């Protein structure tokens, strides 16, 4: 790739005004009419390169694209040098790429487990997977903690909410029959009621 900054003899960080001044100076310096026949062809070739460089560097979009290409070329050169000389940077880059691949594999594995779990929802295999996950992720005996005041409050509020829902369902005509059947014809509730009578 041509070094347009070198052709115009400017710094890569040069402003548009500096590029334009350098261009005008070089056009005057290498104008073909100033040279003899042998040097004229070289001056024409040089002027063609100057015009090409100015067309690229004077347009902000083309200049940014050119700068990106230059940066990619430098990066590729560094990578190739590192491969040739076995630089530590290449080893770090390889290690980083392996970490990225491992992360991607873990994501794929997690996604596959999610799809498998999603497909098993509501089946006996889903229940088995849930029990396996709960058993595998259970806290150790040392990690188990006693229920604190907030936990007991949550349990109490849950019981109160269930009782309120039961009362509401009792007074709704559509669900009243179902609630009567649940409370009076269910052997478990009959047994519990028998304990208190």
C-alpha positions as CSV (number, residue, x, y, z in Angstrom):
1,X,0.0,0.0,0.0
2,X,1.3,3.4,-0.9
3,X,2.3,5.8,1.9
4,X,0.3,8.9,0.9
5,X,1.6,10.8,3.9
6,X,5.1,10.1,2.8
7,X,4.3,11.1,-0.8
8,X,3.0,14.5,0.5
9,X,5.8,14.7,3.0
10,X,3.4,15.4,6.0
11,X,2.8,13.9,9.4
12,X,-0.1,11.4,9.6
13,X,-1.7,13.7,12.2
14,X,-1.5,16.7,9.9
15,X,-4.6,18.9,9.5
16,X,-6.3,19.5,6.1
17,X,-4.7,22.9,5.8
18,X,-1.2,21.5,6.1
19,X,-2.0,18.8,3.6
20,X,-3.3,21.3,1.1
21,X,-0.2,23.6,1.5
22,X,2.1,20.6,1.1
23,X,0.1,19.5,-2.0
24,X,0.4,23.0,-3.6
25,X,4.1,23.2,-2.8
26,X,4.8,19.8,-4.3
27,X,2.7,20.5,-7.4
28,X,4.8,23.6,-8.1
29,X,8.1,21.7,-7.3
30,X,7.3,18.7,-9.6
31,X,5.4,20.4,-12.4
32,X,6.5,18.6,-15.7
33,X,7.0,21.8,-17.6
34,X,10.0,22.6,-15.3
35,X,12.0,19.5,-16.3
36,X,13.7,18.3,-19.4
37,X,12.5,15.3,-21.4
38,X,14.3,12.6,-19.3
39,X,13.3,14.1,-15.9
40,X,9.9,15.1,-17.2
41,X,8.6,11.4,-17.1
42,X,9.7,11.0,-13.6
43,X,8.1,14.4,-12.6
44,X,4.8,13.3,-14.3
45,X,4.9,10.0,-12.4
46,X,5.7,11.9,-9.1
47,X,2.9,14.4,-9.8
48,X,0.4,11.6,-10.5
49,X,1.3,10.0,-7.1
50,X,0.9,13.5,-5.4
51,X,-2.5,14.0,-7.0
52,X,-3.6,10.5,-5.9
53,X,-2.4,11.1,-2.3
54,X,-4.1,14.5,-2.1
55,X,-7.4,13.1,-3.4
56,X,-7.4,10.5,-0.7
57,X,-6.1,12.6,2.2
58,X,-8.2,15.7,1.4
59,X,-11.5,13.7,1.7
60,X,-12.2,13.0,5.4
61,X,-14.1,9.7,4.7
62,X,-11.4,8.3,2.3
63,X,-8.7,9.5,4.7
64,X,-10.3,7.6,7.7
65,X,-10.6,4.5,5.5
66,X,-7.0,4.8,4.5
67,X,-5.9,5.2,8.1
68,X,-7.8,2.1,9.0
69,X,-6.1,0.1,6.3
70,X,-2.7,1.4,7.4
71,X,-3.5,0.3,11.0
72,X,-4.6,-3.1,9.8
73,X,-1.4,-3.5,7.8
74,X,0.7,-2.5,10.8
75,X,-1.2,-5.0,13.0
76,X,-0.7,-7.8,10.4
77,X,3.0,-7.0,10.2
78,X,3.3,-7.2,14.0
79,X,1.5,-10.5,14.1
80,X,3.7,-11.9,11.3
81,X,6.8,-10.7,13.1
82,X,5.6,-12.3,16.3
83,X,5.0,-15.6,14.5
84,X,8.5,-15.5,13.0
85,X,10.3,-14.6,16.2
86,X,8.0,-16.3,18.7
87,X,7.4,-13.1,20.7
88,X,5.6,-13.1,24.0
89,X,3.0,-10.9,22.6
90,X,1.9,-13.6,20.2
91,X,1.7,-16.1,23.1
92,X,-0.4,-13.7,25.0
93,X,-2.6,-13.2,21.9
94,X,-2.9,-16.9,21.5
95,X,-3.8,-17.3,25.2
96,X,-6.4,-14.6,24.9
97,X,-7.9,-16.3,21.8
98,X,-8.1,-19.6,23.7
99,X,-9.9,-17.8,26.5
100,X,-12.3,-16.3,24.1
101,X,-12.9,-19.8,22.5
102,X,-13.4,-21.3,26.0
103,X,-15.9,-18.5,26.8
104,X,-17.8,-19.1,23.5
105,X,-17.9,-22.9,24.2
106,X,-19.2,-22.3,27.7
107,X,-21.9,-20.0,26.2
108,X,-22.9,-22.6,23.7
109,X,-23.0,-25.3,26.4
110,X,-25.2,-23.1,28.5
111,X,-27.5,-22.4,25.5
112,X,-27.7,-26.1,24.8
113,X,-28.6,-26.9,28.4
114,X,-31.2,-24.1,28.3
115,X,-32.7,-25.6,25.1
116,X,-32.6,-29.1,26.6
117,X,-34.2,-27.8,29.8
118,X,-36.8,-25.8,27.9
119,X,-37.8,-28.9,25.9
120,X,-38.1,-31.0,29.1
121,X,-40.4,-28.6,30.9
122,X,-43.5,-30.4,32.1
123,X,-42.1,-33.9,31.5
124,X,-40.7,-36.4,33.9
125,X,-37.2,-35.7,32.4
126,X,-37.6,-32.0,33.3
127,X,-38.4,-33.0,36.9
128,X,-35.4,-35.3,37.0
129,X,-33.2,-32.5,35.7
130,X,-34.6,-30.1,38.2
131,X,-33.9,-32.5,41.1
132,X,-30.4,-33.1,39.8
133,X,-29.7,-29.4,39.6
134,X,-31.1,-28.8,43.1
135,X,-29.0,-31.6,44.5
136,X,-25.8,-30.5,42.7
137,X,-26.2,-26.9,43.8
138,X,-27.3,-27.6,47.4
139,X,-25.3,-25.7,50.0
140,X,-22.9,-27.6,52.2
141,X,-23.9,-28.2,55.8
142,X,-21.5,-25.5,56.9
143,X,-23.0,-23.0,54.5
144,X,-26.6,-23.7,55.7
145,X,-27.9,-21.0,57.8
146,X,-30.8,-20.8,60.2
147,X,-33.9,-18.9,59.2
148,X,-33.6,-15.3,60.3
149,X,-36.4,-13.0,61.2
150,X,-36.9,-11.9,57.5
151,X,-37.3,-15.5,56.4
152,X,-39.9,-16.2,59.1
153,X,-41.8,-13.1,58.1
154,X,-41.9,-14.2,54.5
155,X,-43.2,-17.6,55.6
156,X,-45.9,-16.0,57.7
157,X,-47.0,-13.6,54.9
158,X,-47.2,-16.5,52.5
159,X,-49.5,-18.4,54.9
160,X,-51.7,-15.3,55.4
161,X,-51.9,-14.8,51.6
162,X,-52.9,-18.4,51.1
163,X,-55.7,-18.1,53.7
164,X,-56.9,-14.9,52.1
165,X,-57.0,-16.5,48.7
166,X,-58.8,-19.4,50.1
167,X,-61.5,-17.2,51.7
168,X,-61.9,-15.3,48.4
169,X,-62.3,-18.5,46.5
170,X,-64.9,-19.7,49.1
171,X,-67.1,-16.7,48.4
172,X,-66.9,-16.9,44.6
173,X,-69.8,-19.1,43.4
174,X,-67.8,-20.7,40.6
175,X,-65.1,-22.0,42.9
176,X,-67.2,-22.6,46.0
177,X,-68.1,-26.2,45.1
178,X,-64.4,-26.9,44.4
179,X,-63.4,-25.5,47.8
180,X,-66.1,-27.5,49.6
181,X,-64.9,-30.6,47.9
182,X,-61.2,-29.8,48.8
183,X,-62.0,-29.1,52.5
184,X,-64.7,-31.6,53.4
185,X,-64.2,-34.6,51.1
186,X,-60.4,-34.7,51.0
187,X,-59.0,-37.4,53.3
188,X,-55.9,-35.3,54.3
189,X,-58.0,-32.4,55.4
190,X,-60.5,-34.7,57.2
191,X,-57.5,-36.3,59.1
192,X,-56.2,-32.8,60.0
193,X,-59.7,-31.7,61.1
194,X,-60.1,-35.0,63.1
195,X,-57.0,-34.0,65.1
196,X,-58.5,-30.7,66.3
197,X,-62.0,-32.0,67.1
